[in-house]
Structures are given as C-alpha cells and as structure tokens.
Amino acid sequence: MIPLRQAARDFGMVVPRSLAEVRAGPGWEPLQPSGIRRVAEVAIDEMALAGMTLTGPMGGLGRPVQDYERVAAELVSLGIGRAHVDPAVLCPRATTSHRLGRVRYERMTYRHRPGLPPVLEAEGLGGPADGVVHLIRHSDGPRPWLIWVHGTGMGGPADIAASRSYRFFSKLGLNIALPIQPGQGIRRRAWPAYPAVDPIDNVAGMMRTISEVRAVVRWVQPQATSVAVAGLSLGSAVAAFVSYLEPQVDAVALYVPILGLNQMIAQHQQRWGSAGAELGRVMQSDAVSALTSVVDPLAVEPAAPADRRLIVGAWHDRMALRRPAEALNEKWKGKLHWHDGGHVGVMFSSTVTSITEDFLRRVAST
C-alpha cells in the first residue's frame, strides 16, 4: 500500500500545484470568474492524479523484462499493417430501448472476437467478448453518423451528456454511436480488464478496442452519408487508429489526446515515490516503447484531409499534458484548439462544444 504520509502529502499539494500551474500560464486573472474556473479545473486534474497515488501500482510488474522484449520483437516484425487485421462483421445479438431524462437511446450488444497477433493470443489476451454500443438515431436515413469513443472511467449512459450527443442529434441531425470500451463503464465487471498496469495487457486492450470500433464503423457505413470518429483522452488513440485503418472515415476529432496508456503511466510514475521507480524504469524502457509501436498514434495519419481533422488540447492539462496535442498537430496539420483549462474541463466547455458543432456541421453538409 501507499504510505499514508505520502498520500496525505500528495493530496495536500493539490491546491499549491494548481495555483503554480495557472500562474505560469498566459492571461490568468485570479479574481475573474475565468481565472477561478481555471484553478478549479486544474485542481480536479490534480485530485485525480493524487487518487492515482492511493491506487497506484507498487514496485515491479511481475514479469521478467525478457517477456516484453519477446512480445515486442514479434509485434515490431508484424508492423501496424499486419498487427491490425480486418474486424469480424458486427452481428447484433440484442437491442433494447432505454431512457436518460428526455433522451431515448438504444443499447446494442454483439459478440466480437478481435484478430489479435498470435503472440498476444498466446498470452491469453485474445478470445471473444460481449461488445456494447449505445445508439441515438433518427427513424429515417441514411444520415451522417458520429462515433464517439469515451475516456477512462466513462462508458455509461452519462456519456450521452458528456459527449453532447443529444445536441448533435437534435440540432445537426446526426445519428450517434457510443461504443463502450472493454473493462469500462457498464463493461467494468466483464472480461477483459482494461486499462491495466501491465504494458502487454494495455497494448492488447487497445488493439481489441480498435477492432471493436472498426466493426461499429463498418456496421454504420451502409446507413451513413458520412462518418466522423471522435475520441476523448483514452479514446483518442483509438479514434486516431480507426481513422487511419478505415479510410471511409470522413473526419476525426481528438480531445485531450494521449499517446498511449503506457506513456501516461510512465509520465506520472514519480507520484508513487521510490516504489514507482521500477515501474517507471520498465515503462520507459526500449522494450516497452517497441511493444507499443503498433498502437502509437504518431505512427499513423488519418485518411481524411487536413481540414477534416480536429485536435482539442487543454493548456493546463495535468493528466495527458500538452505534448500529445502538440505532437499530433505537428504531424496531422489539422485544426488545433486550446482550451484554457484542464483535462476534465474540456467536457464542460461551451467554446469546445461550439467548435465541435461547427466541425461536425461542415462534415455533415458534404
């Protein structure tokens, strides 16, 4: 367990760290509502990271480094093109009607078996699982579709509000699909567990998620006049890969993107003190870098043209930090918008909602 003294120290630093972050940023006015909001958003990020201190992994990962080297060598030899195979056709098993406030939506379940590389299958990470996708759709068609991939800790009906799905459904006439990532939300008690700590498990989990979302894309395609894919935080890397592997995707939007779950863990491992030193060493090793090469968003570029690529970063992001948004924009050359608050605050920003709406309107009208 994390020592109570270390945990108390980390929580005690939430406010000082938050103030230090926003003070270093441009145009902060501490007595203005916008300045107070910035501090509050950064504090939410810092609280989440402090919570990681309480639940964070301790010491090593329980695998010899040779395991990572062996799996990495096989994945590198395959490359992205052969590591990600075409998904099986999505065949719905059941579709049920639900309600969230005034919003009516459907929950569709399906059985999906991703074609993971043999080296991951041999680790026991393959096999079928029950996929779930929430749908908000009009009774006529075809229509433009938005496929929205949620972030960590999400994956339930509340995503309909967090993604502004009903707004885009009612105001822009879009149909919406919200796939639930494995191990998240309403799938959190079902196999497989994801996200994990072990780098191999995380690579397999992301590859499985990419396969599921690709299957959803192919399922909506015959019903669609256009298809846009969006991803938030953990879902951003998935959306990036889907927009590359499925050239029929017309547009892609990433919100507070990450460059992979293993990288996220590595950059925050110092919060676990000396107990996290071994974890950090492994996560930053050449073997893990090679292992994650088949899920690296910087290794791919969407088929959609540059004016159909949107990246929204948070200037004071304490979780993903700014670098992933900057690096992806350097490669993709799309539109980059900076939210002036924190990672979580992006979901509540009216400006981000307006920018997204304008982006989706342009996609839907062509």
C-alpha positions, -999 to 999 in steps of 0.1 A, spaced: 0 0 0 10 36 -5 22 51 29 -4 74 44 22 101 48 29 101 11 -8 101 1 -15 129 25 14 149 11 2 144 -25 -34 155 -16 -20 184 3 -2 196 -28 -33 198 -49 -40 235 -44 -3 247 -45 3 227 -77 -29 240 -93 -21 276 -84 15 272 -97 3 258 -130 -22 285 -138 1 313 -126 27 301 -152 1 303 -180 -9 332 -201 -35 357 -192 -46 344 -158 -67 368 -138 -72 354 -103 -102 375 -94 -121 369 -126 -146 340 -129 -125 326 -158 -94 326 -135 -112 308 -107 -126 283 -132 -90 275 -145 -78 269 -110 -108 246 -103 -103 226 -135 -66 221 -128 -74 211 -92 -98 184 -105 -70 171 -126 -46 172 -96 -72 154 -74 -75 126 -100 -37 122 -101 -35 123 -63 -60 95 -63 -36 75 -85 -12 77 -57 -36 58 -34 -44 32 -60 -11 32 -79 10 0 -85 39 -7 -62 72 -20 -73 77 -43 -103 52 -57 -127 58 -94 -120 72 -101 -154 108 -105 -165 120 -79 -190 125 -107 -215 88 -111 -218 84 -75 -231 114 -79 -254 100 -112 -268 65 -98 -274 78 -65 -287 100 -83 -313 71 -102 -327 48 -71 -329 76 -50 -345 81 -77 -371 44 -75 -380 42 -38 -381 9 -19 -379 -4 -32 -412 -3 -68 -402 -8 -65 -365 -43 -50 -371 -64 -73 -392 -99 -65 -405 -126 -70 -379 -153 -96 -380 -187 -84 -392 -207 -69 -364 -239 -90 -359 -262 -76 -332 -274 -100 -306 -299 -78 -288 -311 -42 -290 -330 -27 -260 -346 7 -255 -336 30 -227 -341 65 -215 -319 91 -199 -340 121 -190 -357 131 -222 -332 112 -243 -342 79 -258 -314 57 -267 -307 20 -276 -282 -4 -262 -270 -29 -288 -249 -59 -277 -228 -81 -300 -202 -108 -298 -167 -98 -310 -135 -117 -314 -106 -95 -324 -79 -110 -346 -50 -102 -322 -15 -112 -332 -5 -148 -322 19 -136 -296 -9 -118 -277 -33 -147 -282 -7 -169 -266 -7 -146 -236 -44 -154 -231 -55 -119 -242 -75 -129 -273 -109 -146 -274 -144 -133 -278 -161 -107 -255 -195 -91 -254 -193 -57 -270 -218 -29 -262 -227 3 -281 -252 30 -273 -272 44 -302 -292 76 -307 -306 76 -342 -334 90 -363 -361 68 -378 -352 78 -413 -320 76 -432 -293 75 -444 -279 102 -421 -244 114 -411 -230 94 -382 -208 104 -353 -189 76 -334 -177 89 -301 -151 69 -280 -151 78 -243 -123 83 -219 -111 64 -188 -138 58 -161 -166 65 -185 -186 41 -206 -222 45 -193 -254 64 -202 -238 96 -188 -216 97 -218 -246 109 -238 -245 141 -218 -207 143 -217 -203 140 -254 -231 164 -262 -246 136 -283 -282 147 -280 -273 182 -290 -257 170 -322 -285 145 -328 -313 171 -325 -295 202 -338 -274 188 -366 -295 157 -375 -267 132 -368 -270 96 -357 -248 88 -328 -229 56 -318 -211 54 -285 -191 22 -282 -182 11 -247 -145 2 -243 -136 -31 -227 -134 -31 -189 -151 3 -187 -184 16 -176 -212 -10 -179 -185 -35 -190 -163 -30 -160 -172 -63 -144 -168 -83 -176 -136 -98 -191 -111 -84 -202 -99 -60 -176 -88 -27 -192 -70 -4 -187 -44 -24 -168 -9 -17 -155 10 -44 -174 22 -29 -208 13 -61 -227 -22 -61 -214 -26 -25 -223 -15 -30 -259 -39 -59 -263 -67 -39 -247 -62 -10 -271 -60 -33 -301 -92 -50 -290 -109 -17 -287 -97 -5 -321 -111 -37 -336 -145 -32 -319 -148 4 -330 -138 -5 -366 -166 -31 -366 -190 -4 -355 -178 19 -383 -184 -8 -409 -218 -15 -394 -230 21 -397 -214 27 -431 -243 14 -452 -266 37 -432 -244 68 -434 -240 98 -457 -207 105 -438 -189 91 -408 -170 111 -382 -150 94 -354 -141 113 -321 -121 102 -291 -117 116 -257 -85 110 -237 -81 72 -236 -104 70 -266 -83 95 -286 -56 69 -296 -84 45 -307 -101 72 -328 -67 81 -344 -61 44 -354 -97 39 -366 -94 70 -388 -63 55 -404 -73 19 -407 -108 27 -420 -103 51 -450 -140 55 -454 -140 76 -422 -146 112 -434 -134 131 -403 -117 127 -370 -117 147 -338 -94 141 -307 -100 157 -273 -72 160 -248 -53 132 -266 -28 108 -251 0 90 -269 -9 57 -253 -18 44 -219 17 31 -211 32 65 -218 6 81 -195 16 57 -166 53 64 -173 50 102 -171 32 101 -137 52 73 -121 71 97 -99 39 103 -79 44 68 -64 78 78 -50 106 52 -47 80 24 -50 73 36 -86 109 37 -96 109 1 -110 76 7 -128 89 38 -144 121 21 -155 101 -6 -172 75 17 -188 103 39 -202 124 10 -215 132 4 -251 113 -29 -249 80 -12 -239 85 16 -265 89 -11 -292 59 -30 -277 36 0 -281 47 9 -316 17 -9 -330 -7 14 -311 13 46 -314 -10 74 -327 21 93 -340 28 64 -364 -5 69 -383 -22 96 -402 -60 98 -410 -72 92 -445 -94 123 -441 -79 155 -454 -64 181 -430 -95 202 -429 -114 172 -415 -90 167 -386 -97 185 -353 -75 183 -321 -86 199 -289 -59 202 -262 -61 217 -227 -34 243 -220 -33 233 -183 -38 196 -188 -22 178 -158 -31 143 -169 -23 140 -206 -1 172 -206 2 194 -237 28 175 -256 5 148 -272 -18 175 -287 12 195 -300 29 164 -315 -2 151 -332 -9 185 -347 26 188 -360 21 155 -378 -16 159 -389 -16 196 -398 -53 198 -389 -71 224 -368 -58 227 -332 -78 245 -305 -65 251 -270 -90 250 -241 -77 274 -214 -84 250 -185 -77 214 -175 -82 179 -189 -116 172 -174 -128 208 -181 -128 202 -219 -161 182 -215 -178 212 -199 -165 240 -222 -192 258 -242 -164 270 -266 -153 234 -273 -189 224 -279 -194 253 -304 -161 244 -322 -172 207 -324 -206 217 -336 -191 238 -364 -167 210 -373 -195 184 -375 -218 207 -394 -192 211 -422 -187 173 -423 -224 165 -423 -232 190 -451 -208 175 -477 
